[in-house]
Amino acid sequence: MNGPIDILKAVRSFRYAGAGIYSLFRYENNARIHLIACVVVAIAGVFFKISSTEWCLIVIQIGLVWAAEAFNTAIEKLADLVSADYHPVIKVVKDTAAAGVLLLAISAVIVGGIVFIPKILLLFQYQA
């Protein structure tokens, strides 16, 4: 450690990160879609009374998807700044970053299916 912890610097860092989160959900359509999905999953989690372990898995997946969306957005904004015109390499960069979000979203859907499908099937079994 090079010296005392600079609390004000840490607070500023959190404020900047908060501004980034606000910007992500305010201006990025896909982030808002992920936010809606998160709310639906949280409601389902409460309804089905999922376990602590299942909540941990769900929260990790949500955090990963949001983080990937934030990284993707940052990469896209930087790429647009570097080259506002079409460039084949920039296209590959943007497409690959978007692929990362898609892969994590697919993973989240699979985890959600593993957690919720058995509970949904049980719900229908009791009604039959």
C-alpha positions as CSV (number, residue, x, y, z in Angstrom):
1,M,0.0,0.0,0.0
2,N,1.4,3.4,-1.0
3,G,-0.3,5.5,1.7
4,P,-3.6,6.1,3.5
5,I,-6.8,5.2,1.8
6,D,-8.3,8.2,0.0
7,I,-12.0,8.0,0.9
8,L,-12.9,11.0,-1.2
9,K,-11.3,9.4,-4.3
10,A,-13.3,6.2,-3.5
11,V,-16.5,8.1,-3.2
12,R,-15.9,9.8,-6.5
13,S,-15.2,6.5,-8.1
14,F,-18.6,5.2,-6.9
15,R,-20.3,8.3,-8.1
16,Y,-18.8,7.8,-11.6
17,A,-19.8,4.2,-11.6
18,G,-23.3,5.2,-10.5
19,A,-23.5,7.7,-13.4
20,G,-22.4,4.9,-15.7
21,I,-25.2,2.6,-14.4
22,Y,-27.7,5.4,-14.8
23,S,-26.6,6.0,-18.4
24,L,-26.6,2.3,-19.2
25,F,-30.3,1.9,-18.2
26,R,-31.4,5.4,-19.4
27,Y,-30.0,5.2,-22.9
28,E,-29.4,1.6,-23.8
29,N,-32.5,-0.3,-25.0
30,N,-31.0,-3.8,-24.4
31,A,-30.1,-2.9,-20.9
32,R,-33.7,-1.9,-20.2
33,I,-34.9,-5.2,-21.7
34,H,-32.5,-7.0,-19.3
35,L,-33.8,-4.9,-16.4
36,I,-37.4,-5.9,-17.2
37,A,-36.3,-9.6,-17.4
38,C,-34.6,-9.1,-14.0
39,V,-37.8,-7.8,-12.4
40,V,-39.8,-10.7,-13.9
41,V,-37.3,-13.2,-12.6
42,A,-37.2,-11.6,-9.1
43,I,-41.0,-11.7,-8.9
44,A,-40.9,-15.4,-10.0
45,G,-38.2,-16.1,-7.4
46,V,-40.4,-14.6,-4.6
47,F,-43.5,-16.4,-5.9
48,F,-41.7,-19.8,-6.1
49,K,-39.8,-19.3,-2.9
50,I,-36.5,-20.3,-4.5
51,S,-33.7,-21.3,-2.1
52,S,-30.7,-19.2,-1.1
53,T,-28.5,-21.2,-3.5
54,E,-30.9,-20.6,-6.3
55,W,-31.0,-16.9,-5.5
56,C,-27.2,-16.8,-5.6
57,L,-27.2,-18.4,-9.0
58,I,-29.9,-16.0,-10.3
59,V,-28.2,-12.9,-8.9
60,I,-24.8,-14.0,-10.4
61,Q,-26.4,-14.5,-13.8
62,I,-28.1,-11.1,-13.6
63,G,-24.9,-9.4,-12.6
64,L,-22.9,-11.0,-15.4
65,V,-25.5,-10.1,-18.0
66,W,-25.6,-6.5,-16.8
67,A,-21.8,-6.3,-16.7
68,A,-21.5,-7.7,-20.2
69,E,-24.0,-5.2,-21.4
70,A,-22.0,-2.4,-19.8
71,F,-18.8,-3.6,-21.4
72,N,-20.5,-4.0,-24.7
73,T,-21.9,-0.5,-24.5
74,A,-18.5,0.9,-23.6
75,I,-16.8,-0.9,-26.5
76,E,-19.5,0.3,-28.9
77,K,-19.1,3.9,-27.8
78,L,-15.4,3.8,-28.0
79,A,-15.5,2.2,-31.4
80,D,-17.9,4.9,-32.6
81,L,-15.5,7.6,-31.4
82,V,-12.5,5.9,-33.1
83,S,-14.4,5.5,-36.4
84,A,-17.8,7.1,-37.0
85,D,-17.7,5.7,-40.6
86,Y,-18.2,2.0,-41.4
87,H,-15.0,0.0,-40.9
88,P,-14.9,-3.8,-41.2
89,V,-12.7,-4.2,-38.2
90,I,-14.9,-2.0,-36.0
91,K,-17.8,-4.1,-37.2
92,V,-16.1,-7.3,-36.0
93,V,-15.2,-5.7,-32.6
94,K,-18.9,-4.6,-32.1
95,D,-20.3,-7.9,-33.2
96,T,-17.9,-9.8,-31.0
97,A,-18.8,-7.7,-28.0
98,A,-22.5,-8.2,-28.7
99,A,-21.9,-11.9,-29.0
100,G,-20.4,-11.9,-25.4
101,V,-23.7,-10.4,-24.1
102,L,-25.7,-12.9,-26.1
103,L,-23.7,-15.9,-24.8
104,L,-24.2,-14.7,-21.2
105,A,-27.9,-14.1,-21.8
106,I,-28.2,-17.6,-23.1
107,S,-26.4,-18.9,-20.0
108,A,-28.8,-16.9,-17.8
109,V,-31.8,-18.4,-19.6
110,I,-30.4,-21.9,-19.1
111,V,-29.8,-21.3,-15.4
112,G,-33.3,-19.8,-15.1
113,G,-34.7,-22.8,-16.8
114,I,-32.9,-25.2,-14.4
115,V,-34.2,-23.2,-11.4
116,F,-37.8,-22.4,-12.6
117,I,-39.0,-25.2,-14.9
118,P,-39.2,-27.9,-12.2
119,K,-41.2,-25.4,-10.0
120,I,-43.5,-24.5,-12.9
121,L,-44.1,-28.2,-13.7
122,L,-44.9,-28.9,-10.1
123,L,-47.4,-26.0,-10.1
124,F,-49.2,-27.5,-13.1
125,Q,-49.0,-31.0,-11.5
126,Y,-50.9,-29.8,-8.4
127,Q,-53.6,-28.2,-10.6
128,A,-54.2,-31.3,-12.6
